[in-house]
Amino acid sequence: MSQPCIRCGYAVATSRDLPNSVAVVCAECSSKSRKRLLLAGGIGLVVAGVVVVFLYREIRLSAVPRIRMPFADMQAVDRILPTDNAFREYDAASLTAEPKGVLAPRDDWNSVPEAWRIWLEENRFALLLIEAGAGKPSAMVCLPHEQTYTSMLSVAHHRSLHNLTLLEASRCRAIGRHTEAWRWLRIAFRHSRHCGMHAMHLNRLIGAAFHSQAVQAIMIWSESADVDSEFLQRAWLDIRKDFAMTLRPSETLCNQYYFERNTFEFRLRSSGVEFFRPERNPQNPVKAWLDCEPERGLRLIDLVYANWRQQIDLPRRVQSLLPGSQFGLFVNSADKDNPVDAETLERWCLSSSVARNFLRYNSAFPKSLRTETTLQGLLEVSFAARIYFHRNRRFPASPGDLEHLLPDGWPEDATSDSPEGLSYRCENDGLSAVIWCAGYDGDNDGGNIDTQPNDESYDLGFRLKALNARGK
């Protein structure tokens, strides 16, 4: 006895006792049915697995809040007119190659090697261009949001321009032409401000290094007895006016943020999976994707910059740094602009390859700017002390004797946690004095300013001595 298969219609042998009402399926159709069932089950499991993976990723990503861009309220840097841009003249000042060897711009002219003197004479025309550039009100080497790590325009090559200017100032001082020497020192000072203007971190730090060299050269110039108190007062006003060109740390931070964002987006567009393999931190791209990169890293970058912005303009003694933070985070109270506490943010950043790659070089930035601000304060106190010396033939016995000369009061020590400001000590019955700050390590060592190369344990400051005749 047989019955037709309900699927294909082929006759299937059946038992005589099997009722005709029972549906019959042949072996071939039954096998196909089992295969389809297994396939559907497998596909279902795969789909469920994919959904779970995406759901896991979205849940993990949602734990990191998305905030508005931390500098959305700050006006973006726009292009400036070429006629107002000092870099037009600076870039036109093509120099011959520097002589071999290291030249400290603060060296006395009599100790300058002959090769450097020849180099100075060969580049007289460049000096005129540098002077023209220094007279400009503004400077911008590039727009930060149009640059990336690989296309960034650095001002490091301006070291030669800076050396040339300070060398000319040293020459003028050595032959007693102190007014002309001051003109070139001021040009060097303004050049340092231009290099850090509308700039990312790197260029701002290069400008700070140029500022440090200019301050040391100005200190030597001010030691001459031929530079009287009236001259010092005029120079002091010039210095205060020129230093006002310096951007606030938060403004430079804004430039750096847009620079980082553009680099981030450029890598994302052009690098493919290599985006997930940051330098010195190789990572499997699949694992990186499961770690919610690069979206998670971008959110963390925004959160870190929002954290920095909250306190970066404050004095160090007011700032609340997170102890041991690898990213220089500040202890913060969660709010709408920065809804994550510093400890959690630090932990998240350490687990994000993208955040580590983009943020690892920025934590030292505030420290360098604190040194720049403090050096400026030391310079202004030294001007006041020398004016006092001209009038009284001795240095002041205490900081209180200088308060009437300092228009903004006694400068704070931006490198220290102490609210007492810069330190001062009169020595040798008023014939010398020491002014100093805590220095790079933040510890006040009592005016130990005899610094050693690459040693941050010493204080940072200057020793003021009785005036010298004709710059000697």
C-alpha positions as CSV (number, residue, x, y, z in Angstrom):
1,M,0.0,0.0,0.0
2,S,1.2,3.5,-0.8
3,Q,0.3,7.2,-0.3
4,P,1.5,10.3,-2.2
5,C,4.0,12.6,-0.4
6,I,2.2,15.8,0.5
7,R,5.2,17.9,-0.7
8,C,6.4,16.3,-3.9
9,G,3.5,13.9,-4.8
10,Y,5.7,10.8,-5.2
11,A,4.2,7.5,-3.9
12,V,5.5,6.5,-0.5
13,A,5.0,2.9,0.7
14,T,3.0,2.8,3.9
15,S,1.5,0.2,6.2
16,R,-1.9,-1.1,5.6
17,D,-2.9,0.0,9.0
18,L,-2.0,3.7,8.4
19,P,-5.2,5.7,7.9
20,N,-5.5,7.6,4.6
21,S,-6.0,10.8,6.6
22,V,-2.4,10.8,7.8
23,A,-0.1,13.1,5.8
24,V,2.9,11.3,4.4
25,V,6.3,12.9,3.6
26,C,9.0,11.1,1.6
27,A,12.5,10.7,3.0
28,E,14.0,13.2,0.5
29,C,11.6,15.9,1.5
30,S,12.0,15.2,5.1
31,S,15.8,15.5,4.7
32,K,15.4,18.8,2.9
33,S,13.1,20.1,5.7
34,R,15.6,19.2,8.4
35,K,18.4,21.0,6.5
36,R,16.2,24.1,6.1
37,L,15.4,24.1,9.7
38,L,19.1,23.8,10.7
39,L,20.0,26.6,8.2
40,A,17.2,28.9,9.6
41,G,18.4,28.1,13.2
42,G,22.0,28.9,12.2
43,I,21.1,32.2,10.5
44,G,19.0,33.1,13.5
45,L,21.9,32.5,15.9
46,V,24.2,34.5,13.7
47,V,21.7,37.4,13.5
48,A,21.2,37.2,17.3
49,G,24.9,37.2,17.8
50,V,25.4,40.2,15.6
51,V,22.6,42.1,17.3
52,V,24.1,41.2,20.7
53,V,27.5,42.5,19.6
54,F,26.1,45.8,18.3
55,L,23.9,46.1,21.3
56,Y,26.9,45.5,23.6
57,R,28.9,48.1,21.7
58,E,26.1,50.7,21.8
59,I,25.5,50.2,25.5
60,R,29.2,50.5,26.2
61,L,29.5,53.6,24.0
62,S,26.5,55.2,25.6
63,A,28.3,55.1,29.0
64,V,30.6,57.8,27.7
65,P,28.4,60.9,27.4
66,R,28.5,63.0,24.2
67,I,28.9,66.7,25.0
68,R,28.9,69.7,22.8
69,M,32.3,70.8,21.4
70,P,34.2,72.3,24.4
71,F,35.1,75.4,22.5
72,A,31.9,75.9,20.6
73,D,31.4,79.3,22.3
74,M,34.8,80.6,21.4
75,Q,35.2,82.5,18.1
76,A,37.2,80.4,15.6
77,V,40.5,81.8,14.4
78,D,40.0,83.4,11.0
79,R,42.5,84.4,8.4
80,I,44.2,87.8,8.9
81,L,45.2,90.2,6.2
82,P,48.6,89.6,4.7
83,T,49.5,93.2,5.4
84,D,49.0,92.5,9.1
85,N,50.7,89.1,9.2
86,A,54.3,89.2,10.5
87,F,55.0,85.8,9.0
88,R,55.0,87.3,5.5
89,E,58.2,89.1,6.3
90,Y,59.6,86.4,8.5
91,D,59.2,83.8,5.8
92,A,60.8,86.1,3.3
93,A,63.9,86.4,5.5
94,S,66.0,83.7,3.8
95,L,69.2,83.1,5.8
96,T,72.4,81.5,4.9
97,A,73.2,78.4,6.9
98,E,74.2,78.9,10.5
99,P,77.8,78.0,11.4
100,K,78.4,74.7,13.1
101,G,78.3,74.7,16.9
102,V,76.0,76.0,19.5
103,L,75.6,79.7,20.1
104,A,73.9,80.9,23.2
105,P,72.3,84.3,22.2
106,R,73.1,85.7,25.7
107,D,76.8,85.2,25.2
108,D,79.0,88.3,25.3
109,W,79.9,89.6,21.9
110,N,83.6,89.4,22.7
111,S,83.2,85.6,23.0
112,V,81.3,85.1,19.8
113,P,83.3,83.1,17.3
114,E,84.3,84.7,14.0
115,A,82.2,82.4,12.0
116,W,79.0,83.7,13.7
117,R,80.1,87.3,13.2
118,I,80.5,86.7,9.5
119,W,77.1,85.0,9.4
120,L,75.6,88.1,11.0
121,E,77.1,90.3,8.3
122,E,75.9,88.0,5.5
123,N,72.3,88.4,6.7
124,R,71.9,92.1,7.1
125,F,69.0,92.2,4.7
126,A,67.2,89.5,6.6
127,L,67.4,91.7,9.7
128,L,65.5,94.4,7.9
129,L,62.7,91.9,7.1
130,I,62.6,90.6,10.7
131,E,62.3,94.2,11.9
132,A,59.5,94.9,9.5
133,G,57.7,91.7,10.6
134,A,58.1,92.4,14.3
135,G,56.3,95.7,13.8
136,K,53.1,93.9,12.6
137,P,50.1,93.7,15.0
138,S,49.4,90.0,14.4
139,A,50.8,86.8,13.1
140,M,49.5,83.4,12.0
141,V,51.6,80.8,10.3
142,C,48.6,78.6,9.5
143,L,45.0,77.9,10.5
144,P,44.9,75.2,13.2
145,H,41.8,73.6,11.9
146,E,43.4,73.1,8.5
147,Q,46.5,71.3,9.8
148,T,47.2,67.7,10.8
149,Y,50.1,66.0,12.5
150,T,51.6,65.2,9.1
151,S,51.0,68.6,7.5
152,M,51.6,70.9,10.4
153,L,53.6,74.1,9.8
154,S,56.1,74.5,12.6
155,V,58.0,77.7,13.5
156,A,61.1,75.7,14.7
157,H,63.1,77.1,11.7
158,H,62.6,80.5,13.2
159,R,65.4,79.7,15.7
160,S,67.9,81.1,13.2
161,L,65.9,84.4,12.9
162,H,65.8,84.6,16.7
163,N,69.6,84.0,17.0
164,L,70.3,86.5,14.3
165,T,68.3,89.2,16.1
166,L,69.8,88.5,19.5
167,L,73.3,88.4,18.0
168,E,72.8,91.9,16.5
169,A,71.6,93.1,19.9
170,S,74.7,91.7,21.6
171,R,76.9,93.5,19.0
172,C,75.2,96.8,19.6
173,R,75.5,96.5,23.3
174,A,79.2,95.7,23.1
175,I,80.0,98.9,21.3
176,G,77.9,101.0,23.7
177,R,74.9,101.5,21.4
178,H,72.3,100.6,24.0
179,T,69.3,102.3,22.4
180,E,69.9,100.3,19.2
181,A,70.5,97.2,21.3
182,W,67.2,97.6,23.0
183,R,65.5,98.0,19.6
184,W,66.8,94.6,18.5
185,L,66.0,93.0,21.9
186,R,62.4,94.2,21.6
187,I,62.2,92.9,18.0
188,A,63.3,89.5,19.4
189,F,60.7,89.7,22.2
190,R,57.9,90.5,19.8
191,H,59.1,87.8,17.4
192,S,58.6,85.3,20.3
193,R,55.1,86.5,20.8
194,H,54.3,86.2,17.1
195,C,55.5,82.6,17.0
196,G,53.0,81.6,19.6
197,M,50.1,83.7,18.3
198,H,47.1,81.8,16.9
199,A,49.2,78.6,17.2
200,M,48.9,75.0,18.3
201,H,50.8,73.8,21.4
202,L,54.1,73.1,19.6
203,N,54.4,76.5,18.1
204,R,53.3,78.2,21.3
205,L,56.0,76.3,23.2
206,I,58.6,77.3,20.7
207,G,57.5,80.9,21.2
208,A,57.9,80.4,24.9
209,A,61.5,79.1,24.4
210,F,62.3,82.2,22.3
211,H,60.8,84.4,25.1
212,S,63.1,82.7,27.6
213,Q,66.1,83.5,25.5
214,A,65.0,87.1,25.0
215,V,64.4,87.6,28.7
216,Q,67.9,86.4,29.5
217,A,69.4,88.8,26.9
218,I,67.3,91.7,28.2
219,M,68.5,91.0,31.8
220,I,72.2,91.3,30.6
221,W,71.3,94.6,28.7
222,S,69.7,96.1,31.8
223,E,72.9,95.6,33.9
224,S,74.7,98.5,32.1
225,A,75.1,101.7,34.0
226,D,74.4,103.5,30.7
227,V,70.8,102.3,30.8
228,D,69.4,104.8,33.2
229,S,66.1,104.6,35.1
230,E,64.2,106.6,32.5
231,F,65.4,104.2,29.8
232,L,64.4,101.3,31.9
233,Q,60.9,102.6,32.5
234,R,60.4,103.1,28.8
235,A,61.7,99.6,28.1
236,W,59.5,98.2,30.8
237,L,56.4,99.8,29.2
238,D,57.4,98.3,25.9
239,I,57.7,94.9,27.4
240,R,54.4,95.0,29.2
241,K,52.7,96.2,25.9
242,D,54.3,93.4,23.9
243,F,53.6,90.7,26.4
244,A,49.9,91.6,26.2
245,M,50.0,90.0,22.7
246,T,50.3,86.6,24.4
247,L,47.3,84.4,24.2
248,R,45.6,83.0,27.2
249,P,46.3,79.3,27.7
250,S,42.6,78.5,27.0
251,E,42.9,80.3,23.6
252,T,45.9,78.1,22.6
253,L,44.1,75.1,23.9
254,C,41.2,76.0,21.6
255,N,43.6,76.1,18.6
256,Q,45.1,72.7,19.7
257,Y,41.6,71.2,20.0
258,Y,40.6,72.1,16.4
259,F,44.0,70.9,15.2
260,E,43.5,67.5,17.0
261,R,39.9,67.2,15.6
262,N,41.1,67.8,12.1
263,T,43.9,65.3,12.5
264,F,41.3,62.8,13.9
265,E,38.9,63.2,11.0
266,F,41.8,63.2,8.4
267,R,43.0,59.8,9.7
268,L,39.5,58.4,9.9
269,R,38.9,59.3,6.2
270,S,42.3,58.2,4.8
271,S,43.8,55.5,7.0
272,G,41.1,52.8,7.1
273,V,42.0,50.1,9.6
274,E,45.4,51.7,10.2
275,F,43.5,54.4,12.2
276,F,43.2,51.7,14.9
277,R,46.9,51.1,14.9
278,P,48.3,54.3,16.6
279,E,52.0,54.7,16.8
280,R,53.6,52.7,19.6
281,N,50.2,51.2,20.5
282,P,49.3,48.5,17.9
283,Q,45.8,47.1,18.4
284,N,43.7,44.6,16.5
285,P,41.1,46.6,14.5
286,V,38.3,44.2,15.5
287,K,39.1,44.6,19.2
288,A,39.3,48.3,18.7
289,W,35.9,48.4,17.1
290,L,34.5,46.3,20.0
291,D,36.1,48.8,22.3
292,C,33.9,51.4,20.6
293,E,36.7,53.1,18.7
294,P,37.0,55.6,17.2
295,E,33.7,57.1,18.4
296,R,34.6,56.5,22.1
297,G,38.0,58.1,21.7
298,L,36.5,61.2,20.1
299,R,34.0,61.6,23.0
300,L,36.9,61.2,25.5
301,I,38.9,63.8,23.7
302,D,36.0,66.3,24.0
303,L,35.6,65.5,27.7
304,V,39.4,65.9,28.4
305,Y,39.5,69.3,26.7
306,A,36.4,70.4,28.6
307,N,38.2,69.3,31.8
308,W,41.3,71.2,30.9
309,R,39.4,74.3,29.9
310,Q,37.8,74.6,33.3
311,Q,41.0,75.5,35.1
312,I,43.9,76.0,32.7
313,D,43.7,79.8,33.0
314,L,43.8,79.7,36.8
315,P,47.0,80.1,38.8
316,R,48.6,76.8,39.9
317,R,47.8,77.5,43.5
318,V,44.1,77.5,42.6
319,Q,44.1,74.6,40.3
320,S,43.3,71.1,41.6
321,L,45.3,68.6,39.6
322,L,44.3,65.0,39.8
323,P,47.2,63.3,41.6
324,G,49.2,60.9,39.3
325,S,47.1,61.8,36.2
326,Q,48.8,60.8,33.0
327,F,46.7,63.4,31.1
328,G,47.1,66.4,33.4
329,L,43.4,66.2,34.4
330,F,41.9,68.6,37.0
331,V,39.7,67.4,39.8
332,N,36.3,68.7,38.8
333,S,32.7,68.9,39.9
334,A,30.5,67.2,37.3
335,D,28.2,69.7,35.4
336,K,26.5,69.9,32.1
337,D,29.7,70.9,30.3
338,N,31.8,68.2,31.8
339,P,29.5,65.5,33.3
340,V,32.3,63.0,34.1
341,D,34.5,63.2,37.2
342,A,38.3,63.2,36.7
343,E,39.0,59.8,38.2
344,T,36.5,58.1,35.8
345,L,37.7,60.1,32.9
346,E,41.4,59.1,33.6
347,R,40.4,55.4,33.7
348,W,38.4,55.6,30.5
349,C,41.3,57.4,28.7
350,L,43.8,54.8,29.8
351,S,41.6,52.1,28.2
352,S,41.1,54.0,24.9
353,S,43.9,53.6,22.3
354,V,42.6,56.6,20.3
355,A,42.5,58.9,23.4
356,R,46.0,57.9,24.5
357,N,47.4,58.5,21.1
358,F,45.9,62.0,20.7
359,L,46.3,63.3,24.3
360,R,49.6,61.9,25.5
361,Y,51.7,64.9,24.5
362,N,49.4,67.7,25.8
363,S,49.6,67.2,29.5
364,A,53.0,69.1,29.8
365,F,51.6,72.2,28.1
366,P,50.2,74.1,31.2
367,K,53.6,73.5,33.0
368,S,55.5,75.2,30.2
369,L,53.2,78.2,30.0
370,R,53.4,78.7,33.8
371,T,57.2,79.0,33.4
372,E,56.7,81.6,30.6
373,T,54.4,83.7,32.8
374,T,56.7,83.5,35.7
375,L,59.8,84.5,33.7
376,Q,57.8,87.6,32.6
377,G,57.1,88.3,36.2
378,L,60.8,87.9,37.1
379,L,61.8,90.3,34.3
380,E,59.4,93.0,35.5
381,V,60.6,92.7,39.1
382,S,64.2,93.0,37.9
383,F,63.3,96.2,36.0
384,A,61.7,97.6,39.2
385,A,64.7,96.6,41.3
386,R,67.1,98.2,38.9
387,I,65.1,101.4,38.8
388,Y,65.2,101.4,42.6
389,F,69.0,100.9,42.4
390,H,69.4,103.9,40.1
391,R,67.6,106.1,42.6
392,N,69.0,104.7,45.9
393,R,72.4,103.2,44.9
394,R,71.3,99.9,46.4
395,F,68.8,97.2,45.8
396,P,65.6,97.1,47.9
397,A,65.8,95.4,51.3
398,S,62.4,93.7,50.8
399,P,59.6,93.2,48.2
400,G,57.6,95.9,50.0
401,D,60.1,98.5,48.8
402,L,59.1,97.8,45.2
403,E,55.3,97.7,45.5
404,H,54.9,101.3,44.5
405,L,56.8,100.6,41.3
406,L,54.8,97.5,40.2
407,P,51.5,98.6,38.6
408,D,49.9,95.2,39.1
409,G,51.4,94.5,42.5
410,W,53.9,91.8,43.4
411,P,53.8,89.0,40.7
412,E,52.6,85.6,41.6
413,D,54.7,82.5,41.3
414,A,52.8,80.5,38.7
415,T,55.1,77.5,39.2
416,S,54.3,77.2,42.9
417,D,51.3,76.2,45.0
418,S,52.2,79.0,47.4
419,P,50.1,82.2,47.3
420,E,53.1,84.4,48.4
421,G,54.3,85.2,44.9
422,L,57.9,85.4,43.6
423,S,60.7,85.2,46.1
424,Y,63.2,88.0,46.6
425,R,66.4,88.3,48.8
426,C,68.7,91.3,49.2
427,E,72.4,90.4,49.6
428,N,75.8,92.1,50.2
429,D,74.4,95.2,51.9
430,G,72.2,96.0,48.9
431,L,74.9,95.5,46.2
432,S,73.2,92.3,44.9
433,A,69.9,90.5,45.1
434,V,68.3,87.3,44.0
435,I,64.7,86.9,42.6
436,W,63.4,83.5,41.9
437,C,60.4,81.2,41.5
438,A,59.9,77.6,42.6
439,G,60.8,76.4,39.1
440,Y,59.9,73.3,37.1
441,D,59.4,71.0,40.1
442,G,57.2,73.4,42.0
443,D,59.5,73.3,45.1
444,N,61.0,76.5,46.5
445,D,64.7,75.7,47.4
446,G,65.5,79.1,48.8
447,G,66.9,80.7,45.7
448,N,69.2,78.0,44.5
449,I,69.3,79.2,40.9
450,D,72.7,77.8,39.9
451,T,70.9,75.5,37.4
452,Q,72.4,72.4,35.9
453,P,71.5,71.1,32.4
454,N,68.3,69.1,32.3
455,D,67.9,69.4,36.1
456,E,64.5,70.5,37.2
457,S,65.2,70.4,40.9
458,Y,66.7,73.9,40.9
459,D,64.9,77.2,41.4
460,L,64.5,79.4,38.3
461,G,65.6,83.0,38.7
462,F,68.2,85.7,38.3
463,R,71.0,87.3,40.4
464,L,71.0,91.1,40.2
465,K,74.4,92.8,40.6
466,A,75.7,96.3,40.8
467,L,75.5,98.1,37.5
468,N,78.4,97.7,35.0
469,A,79.9,100.5,32.9
470,R,79.4,100.4,29.1
471,G,77.8,97.0,29.1
472,K,80.8,95.1,30.5
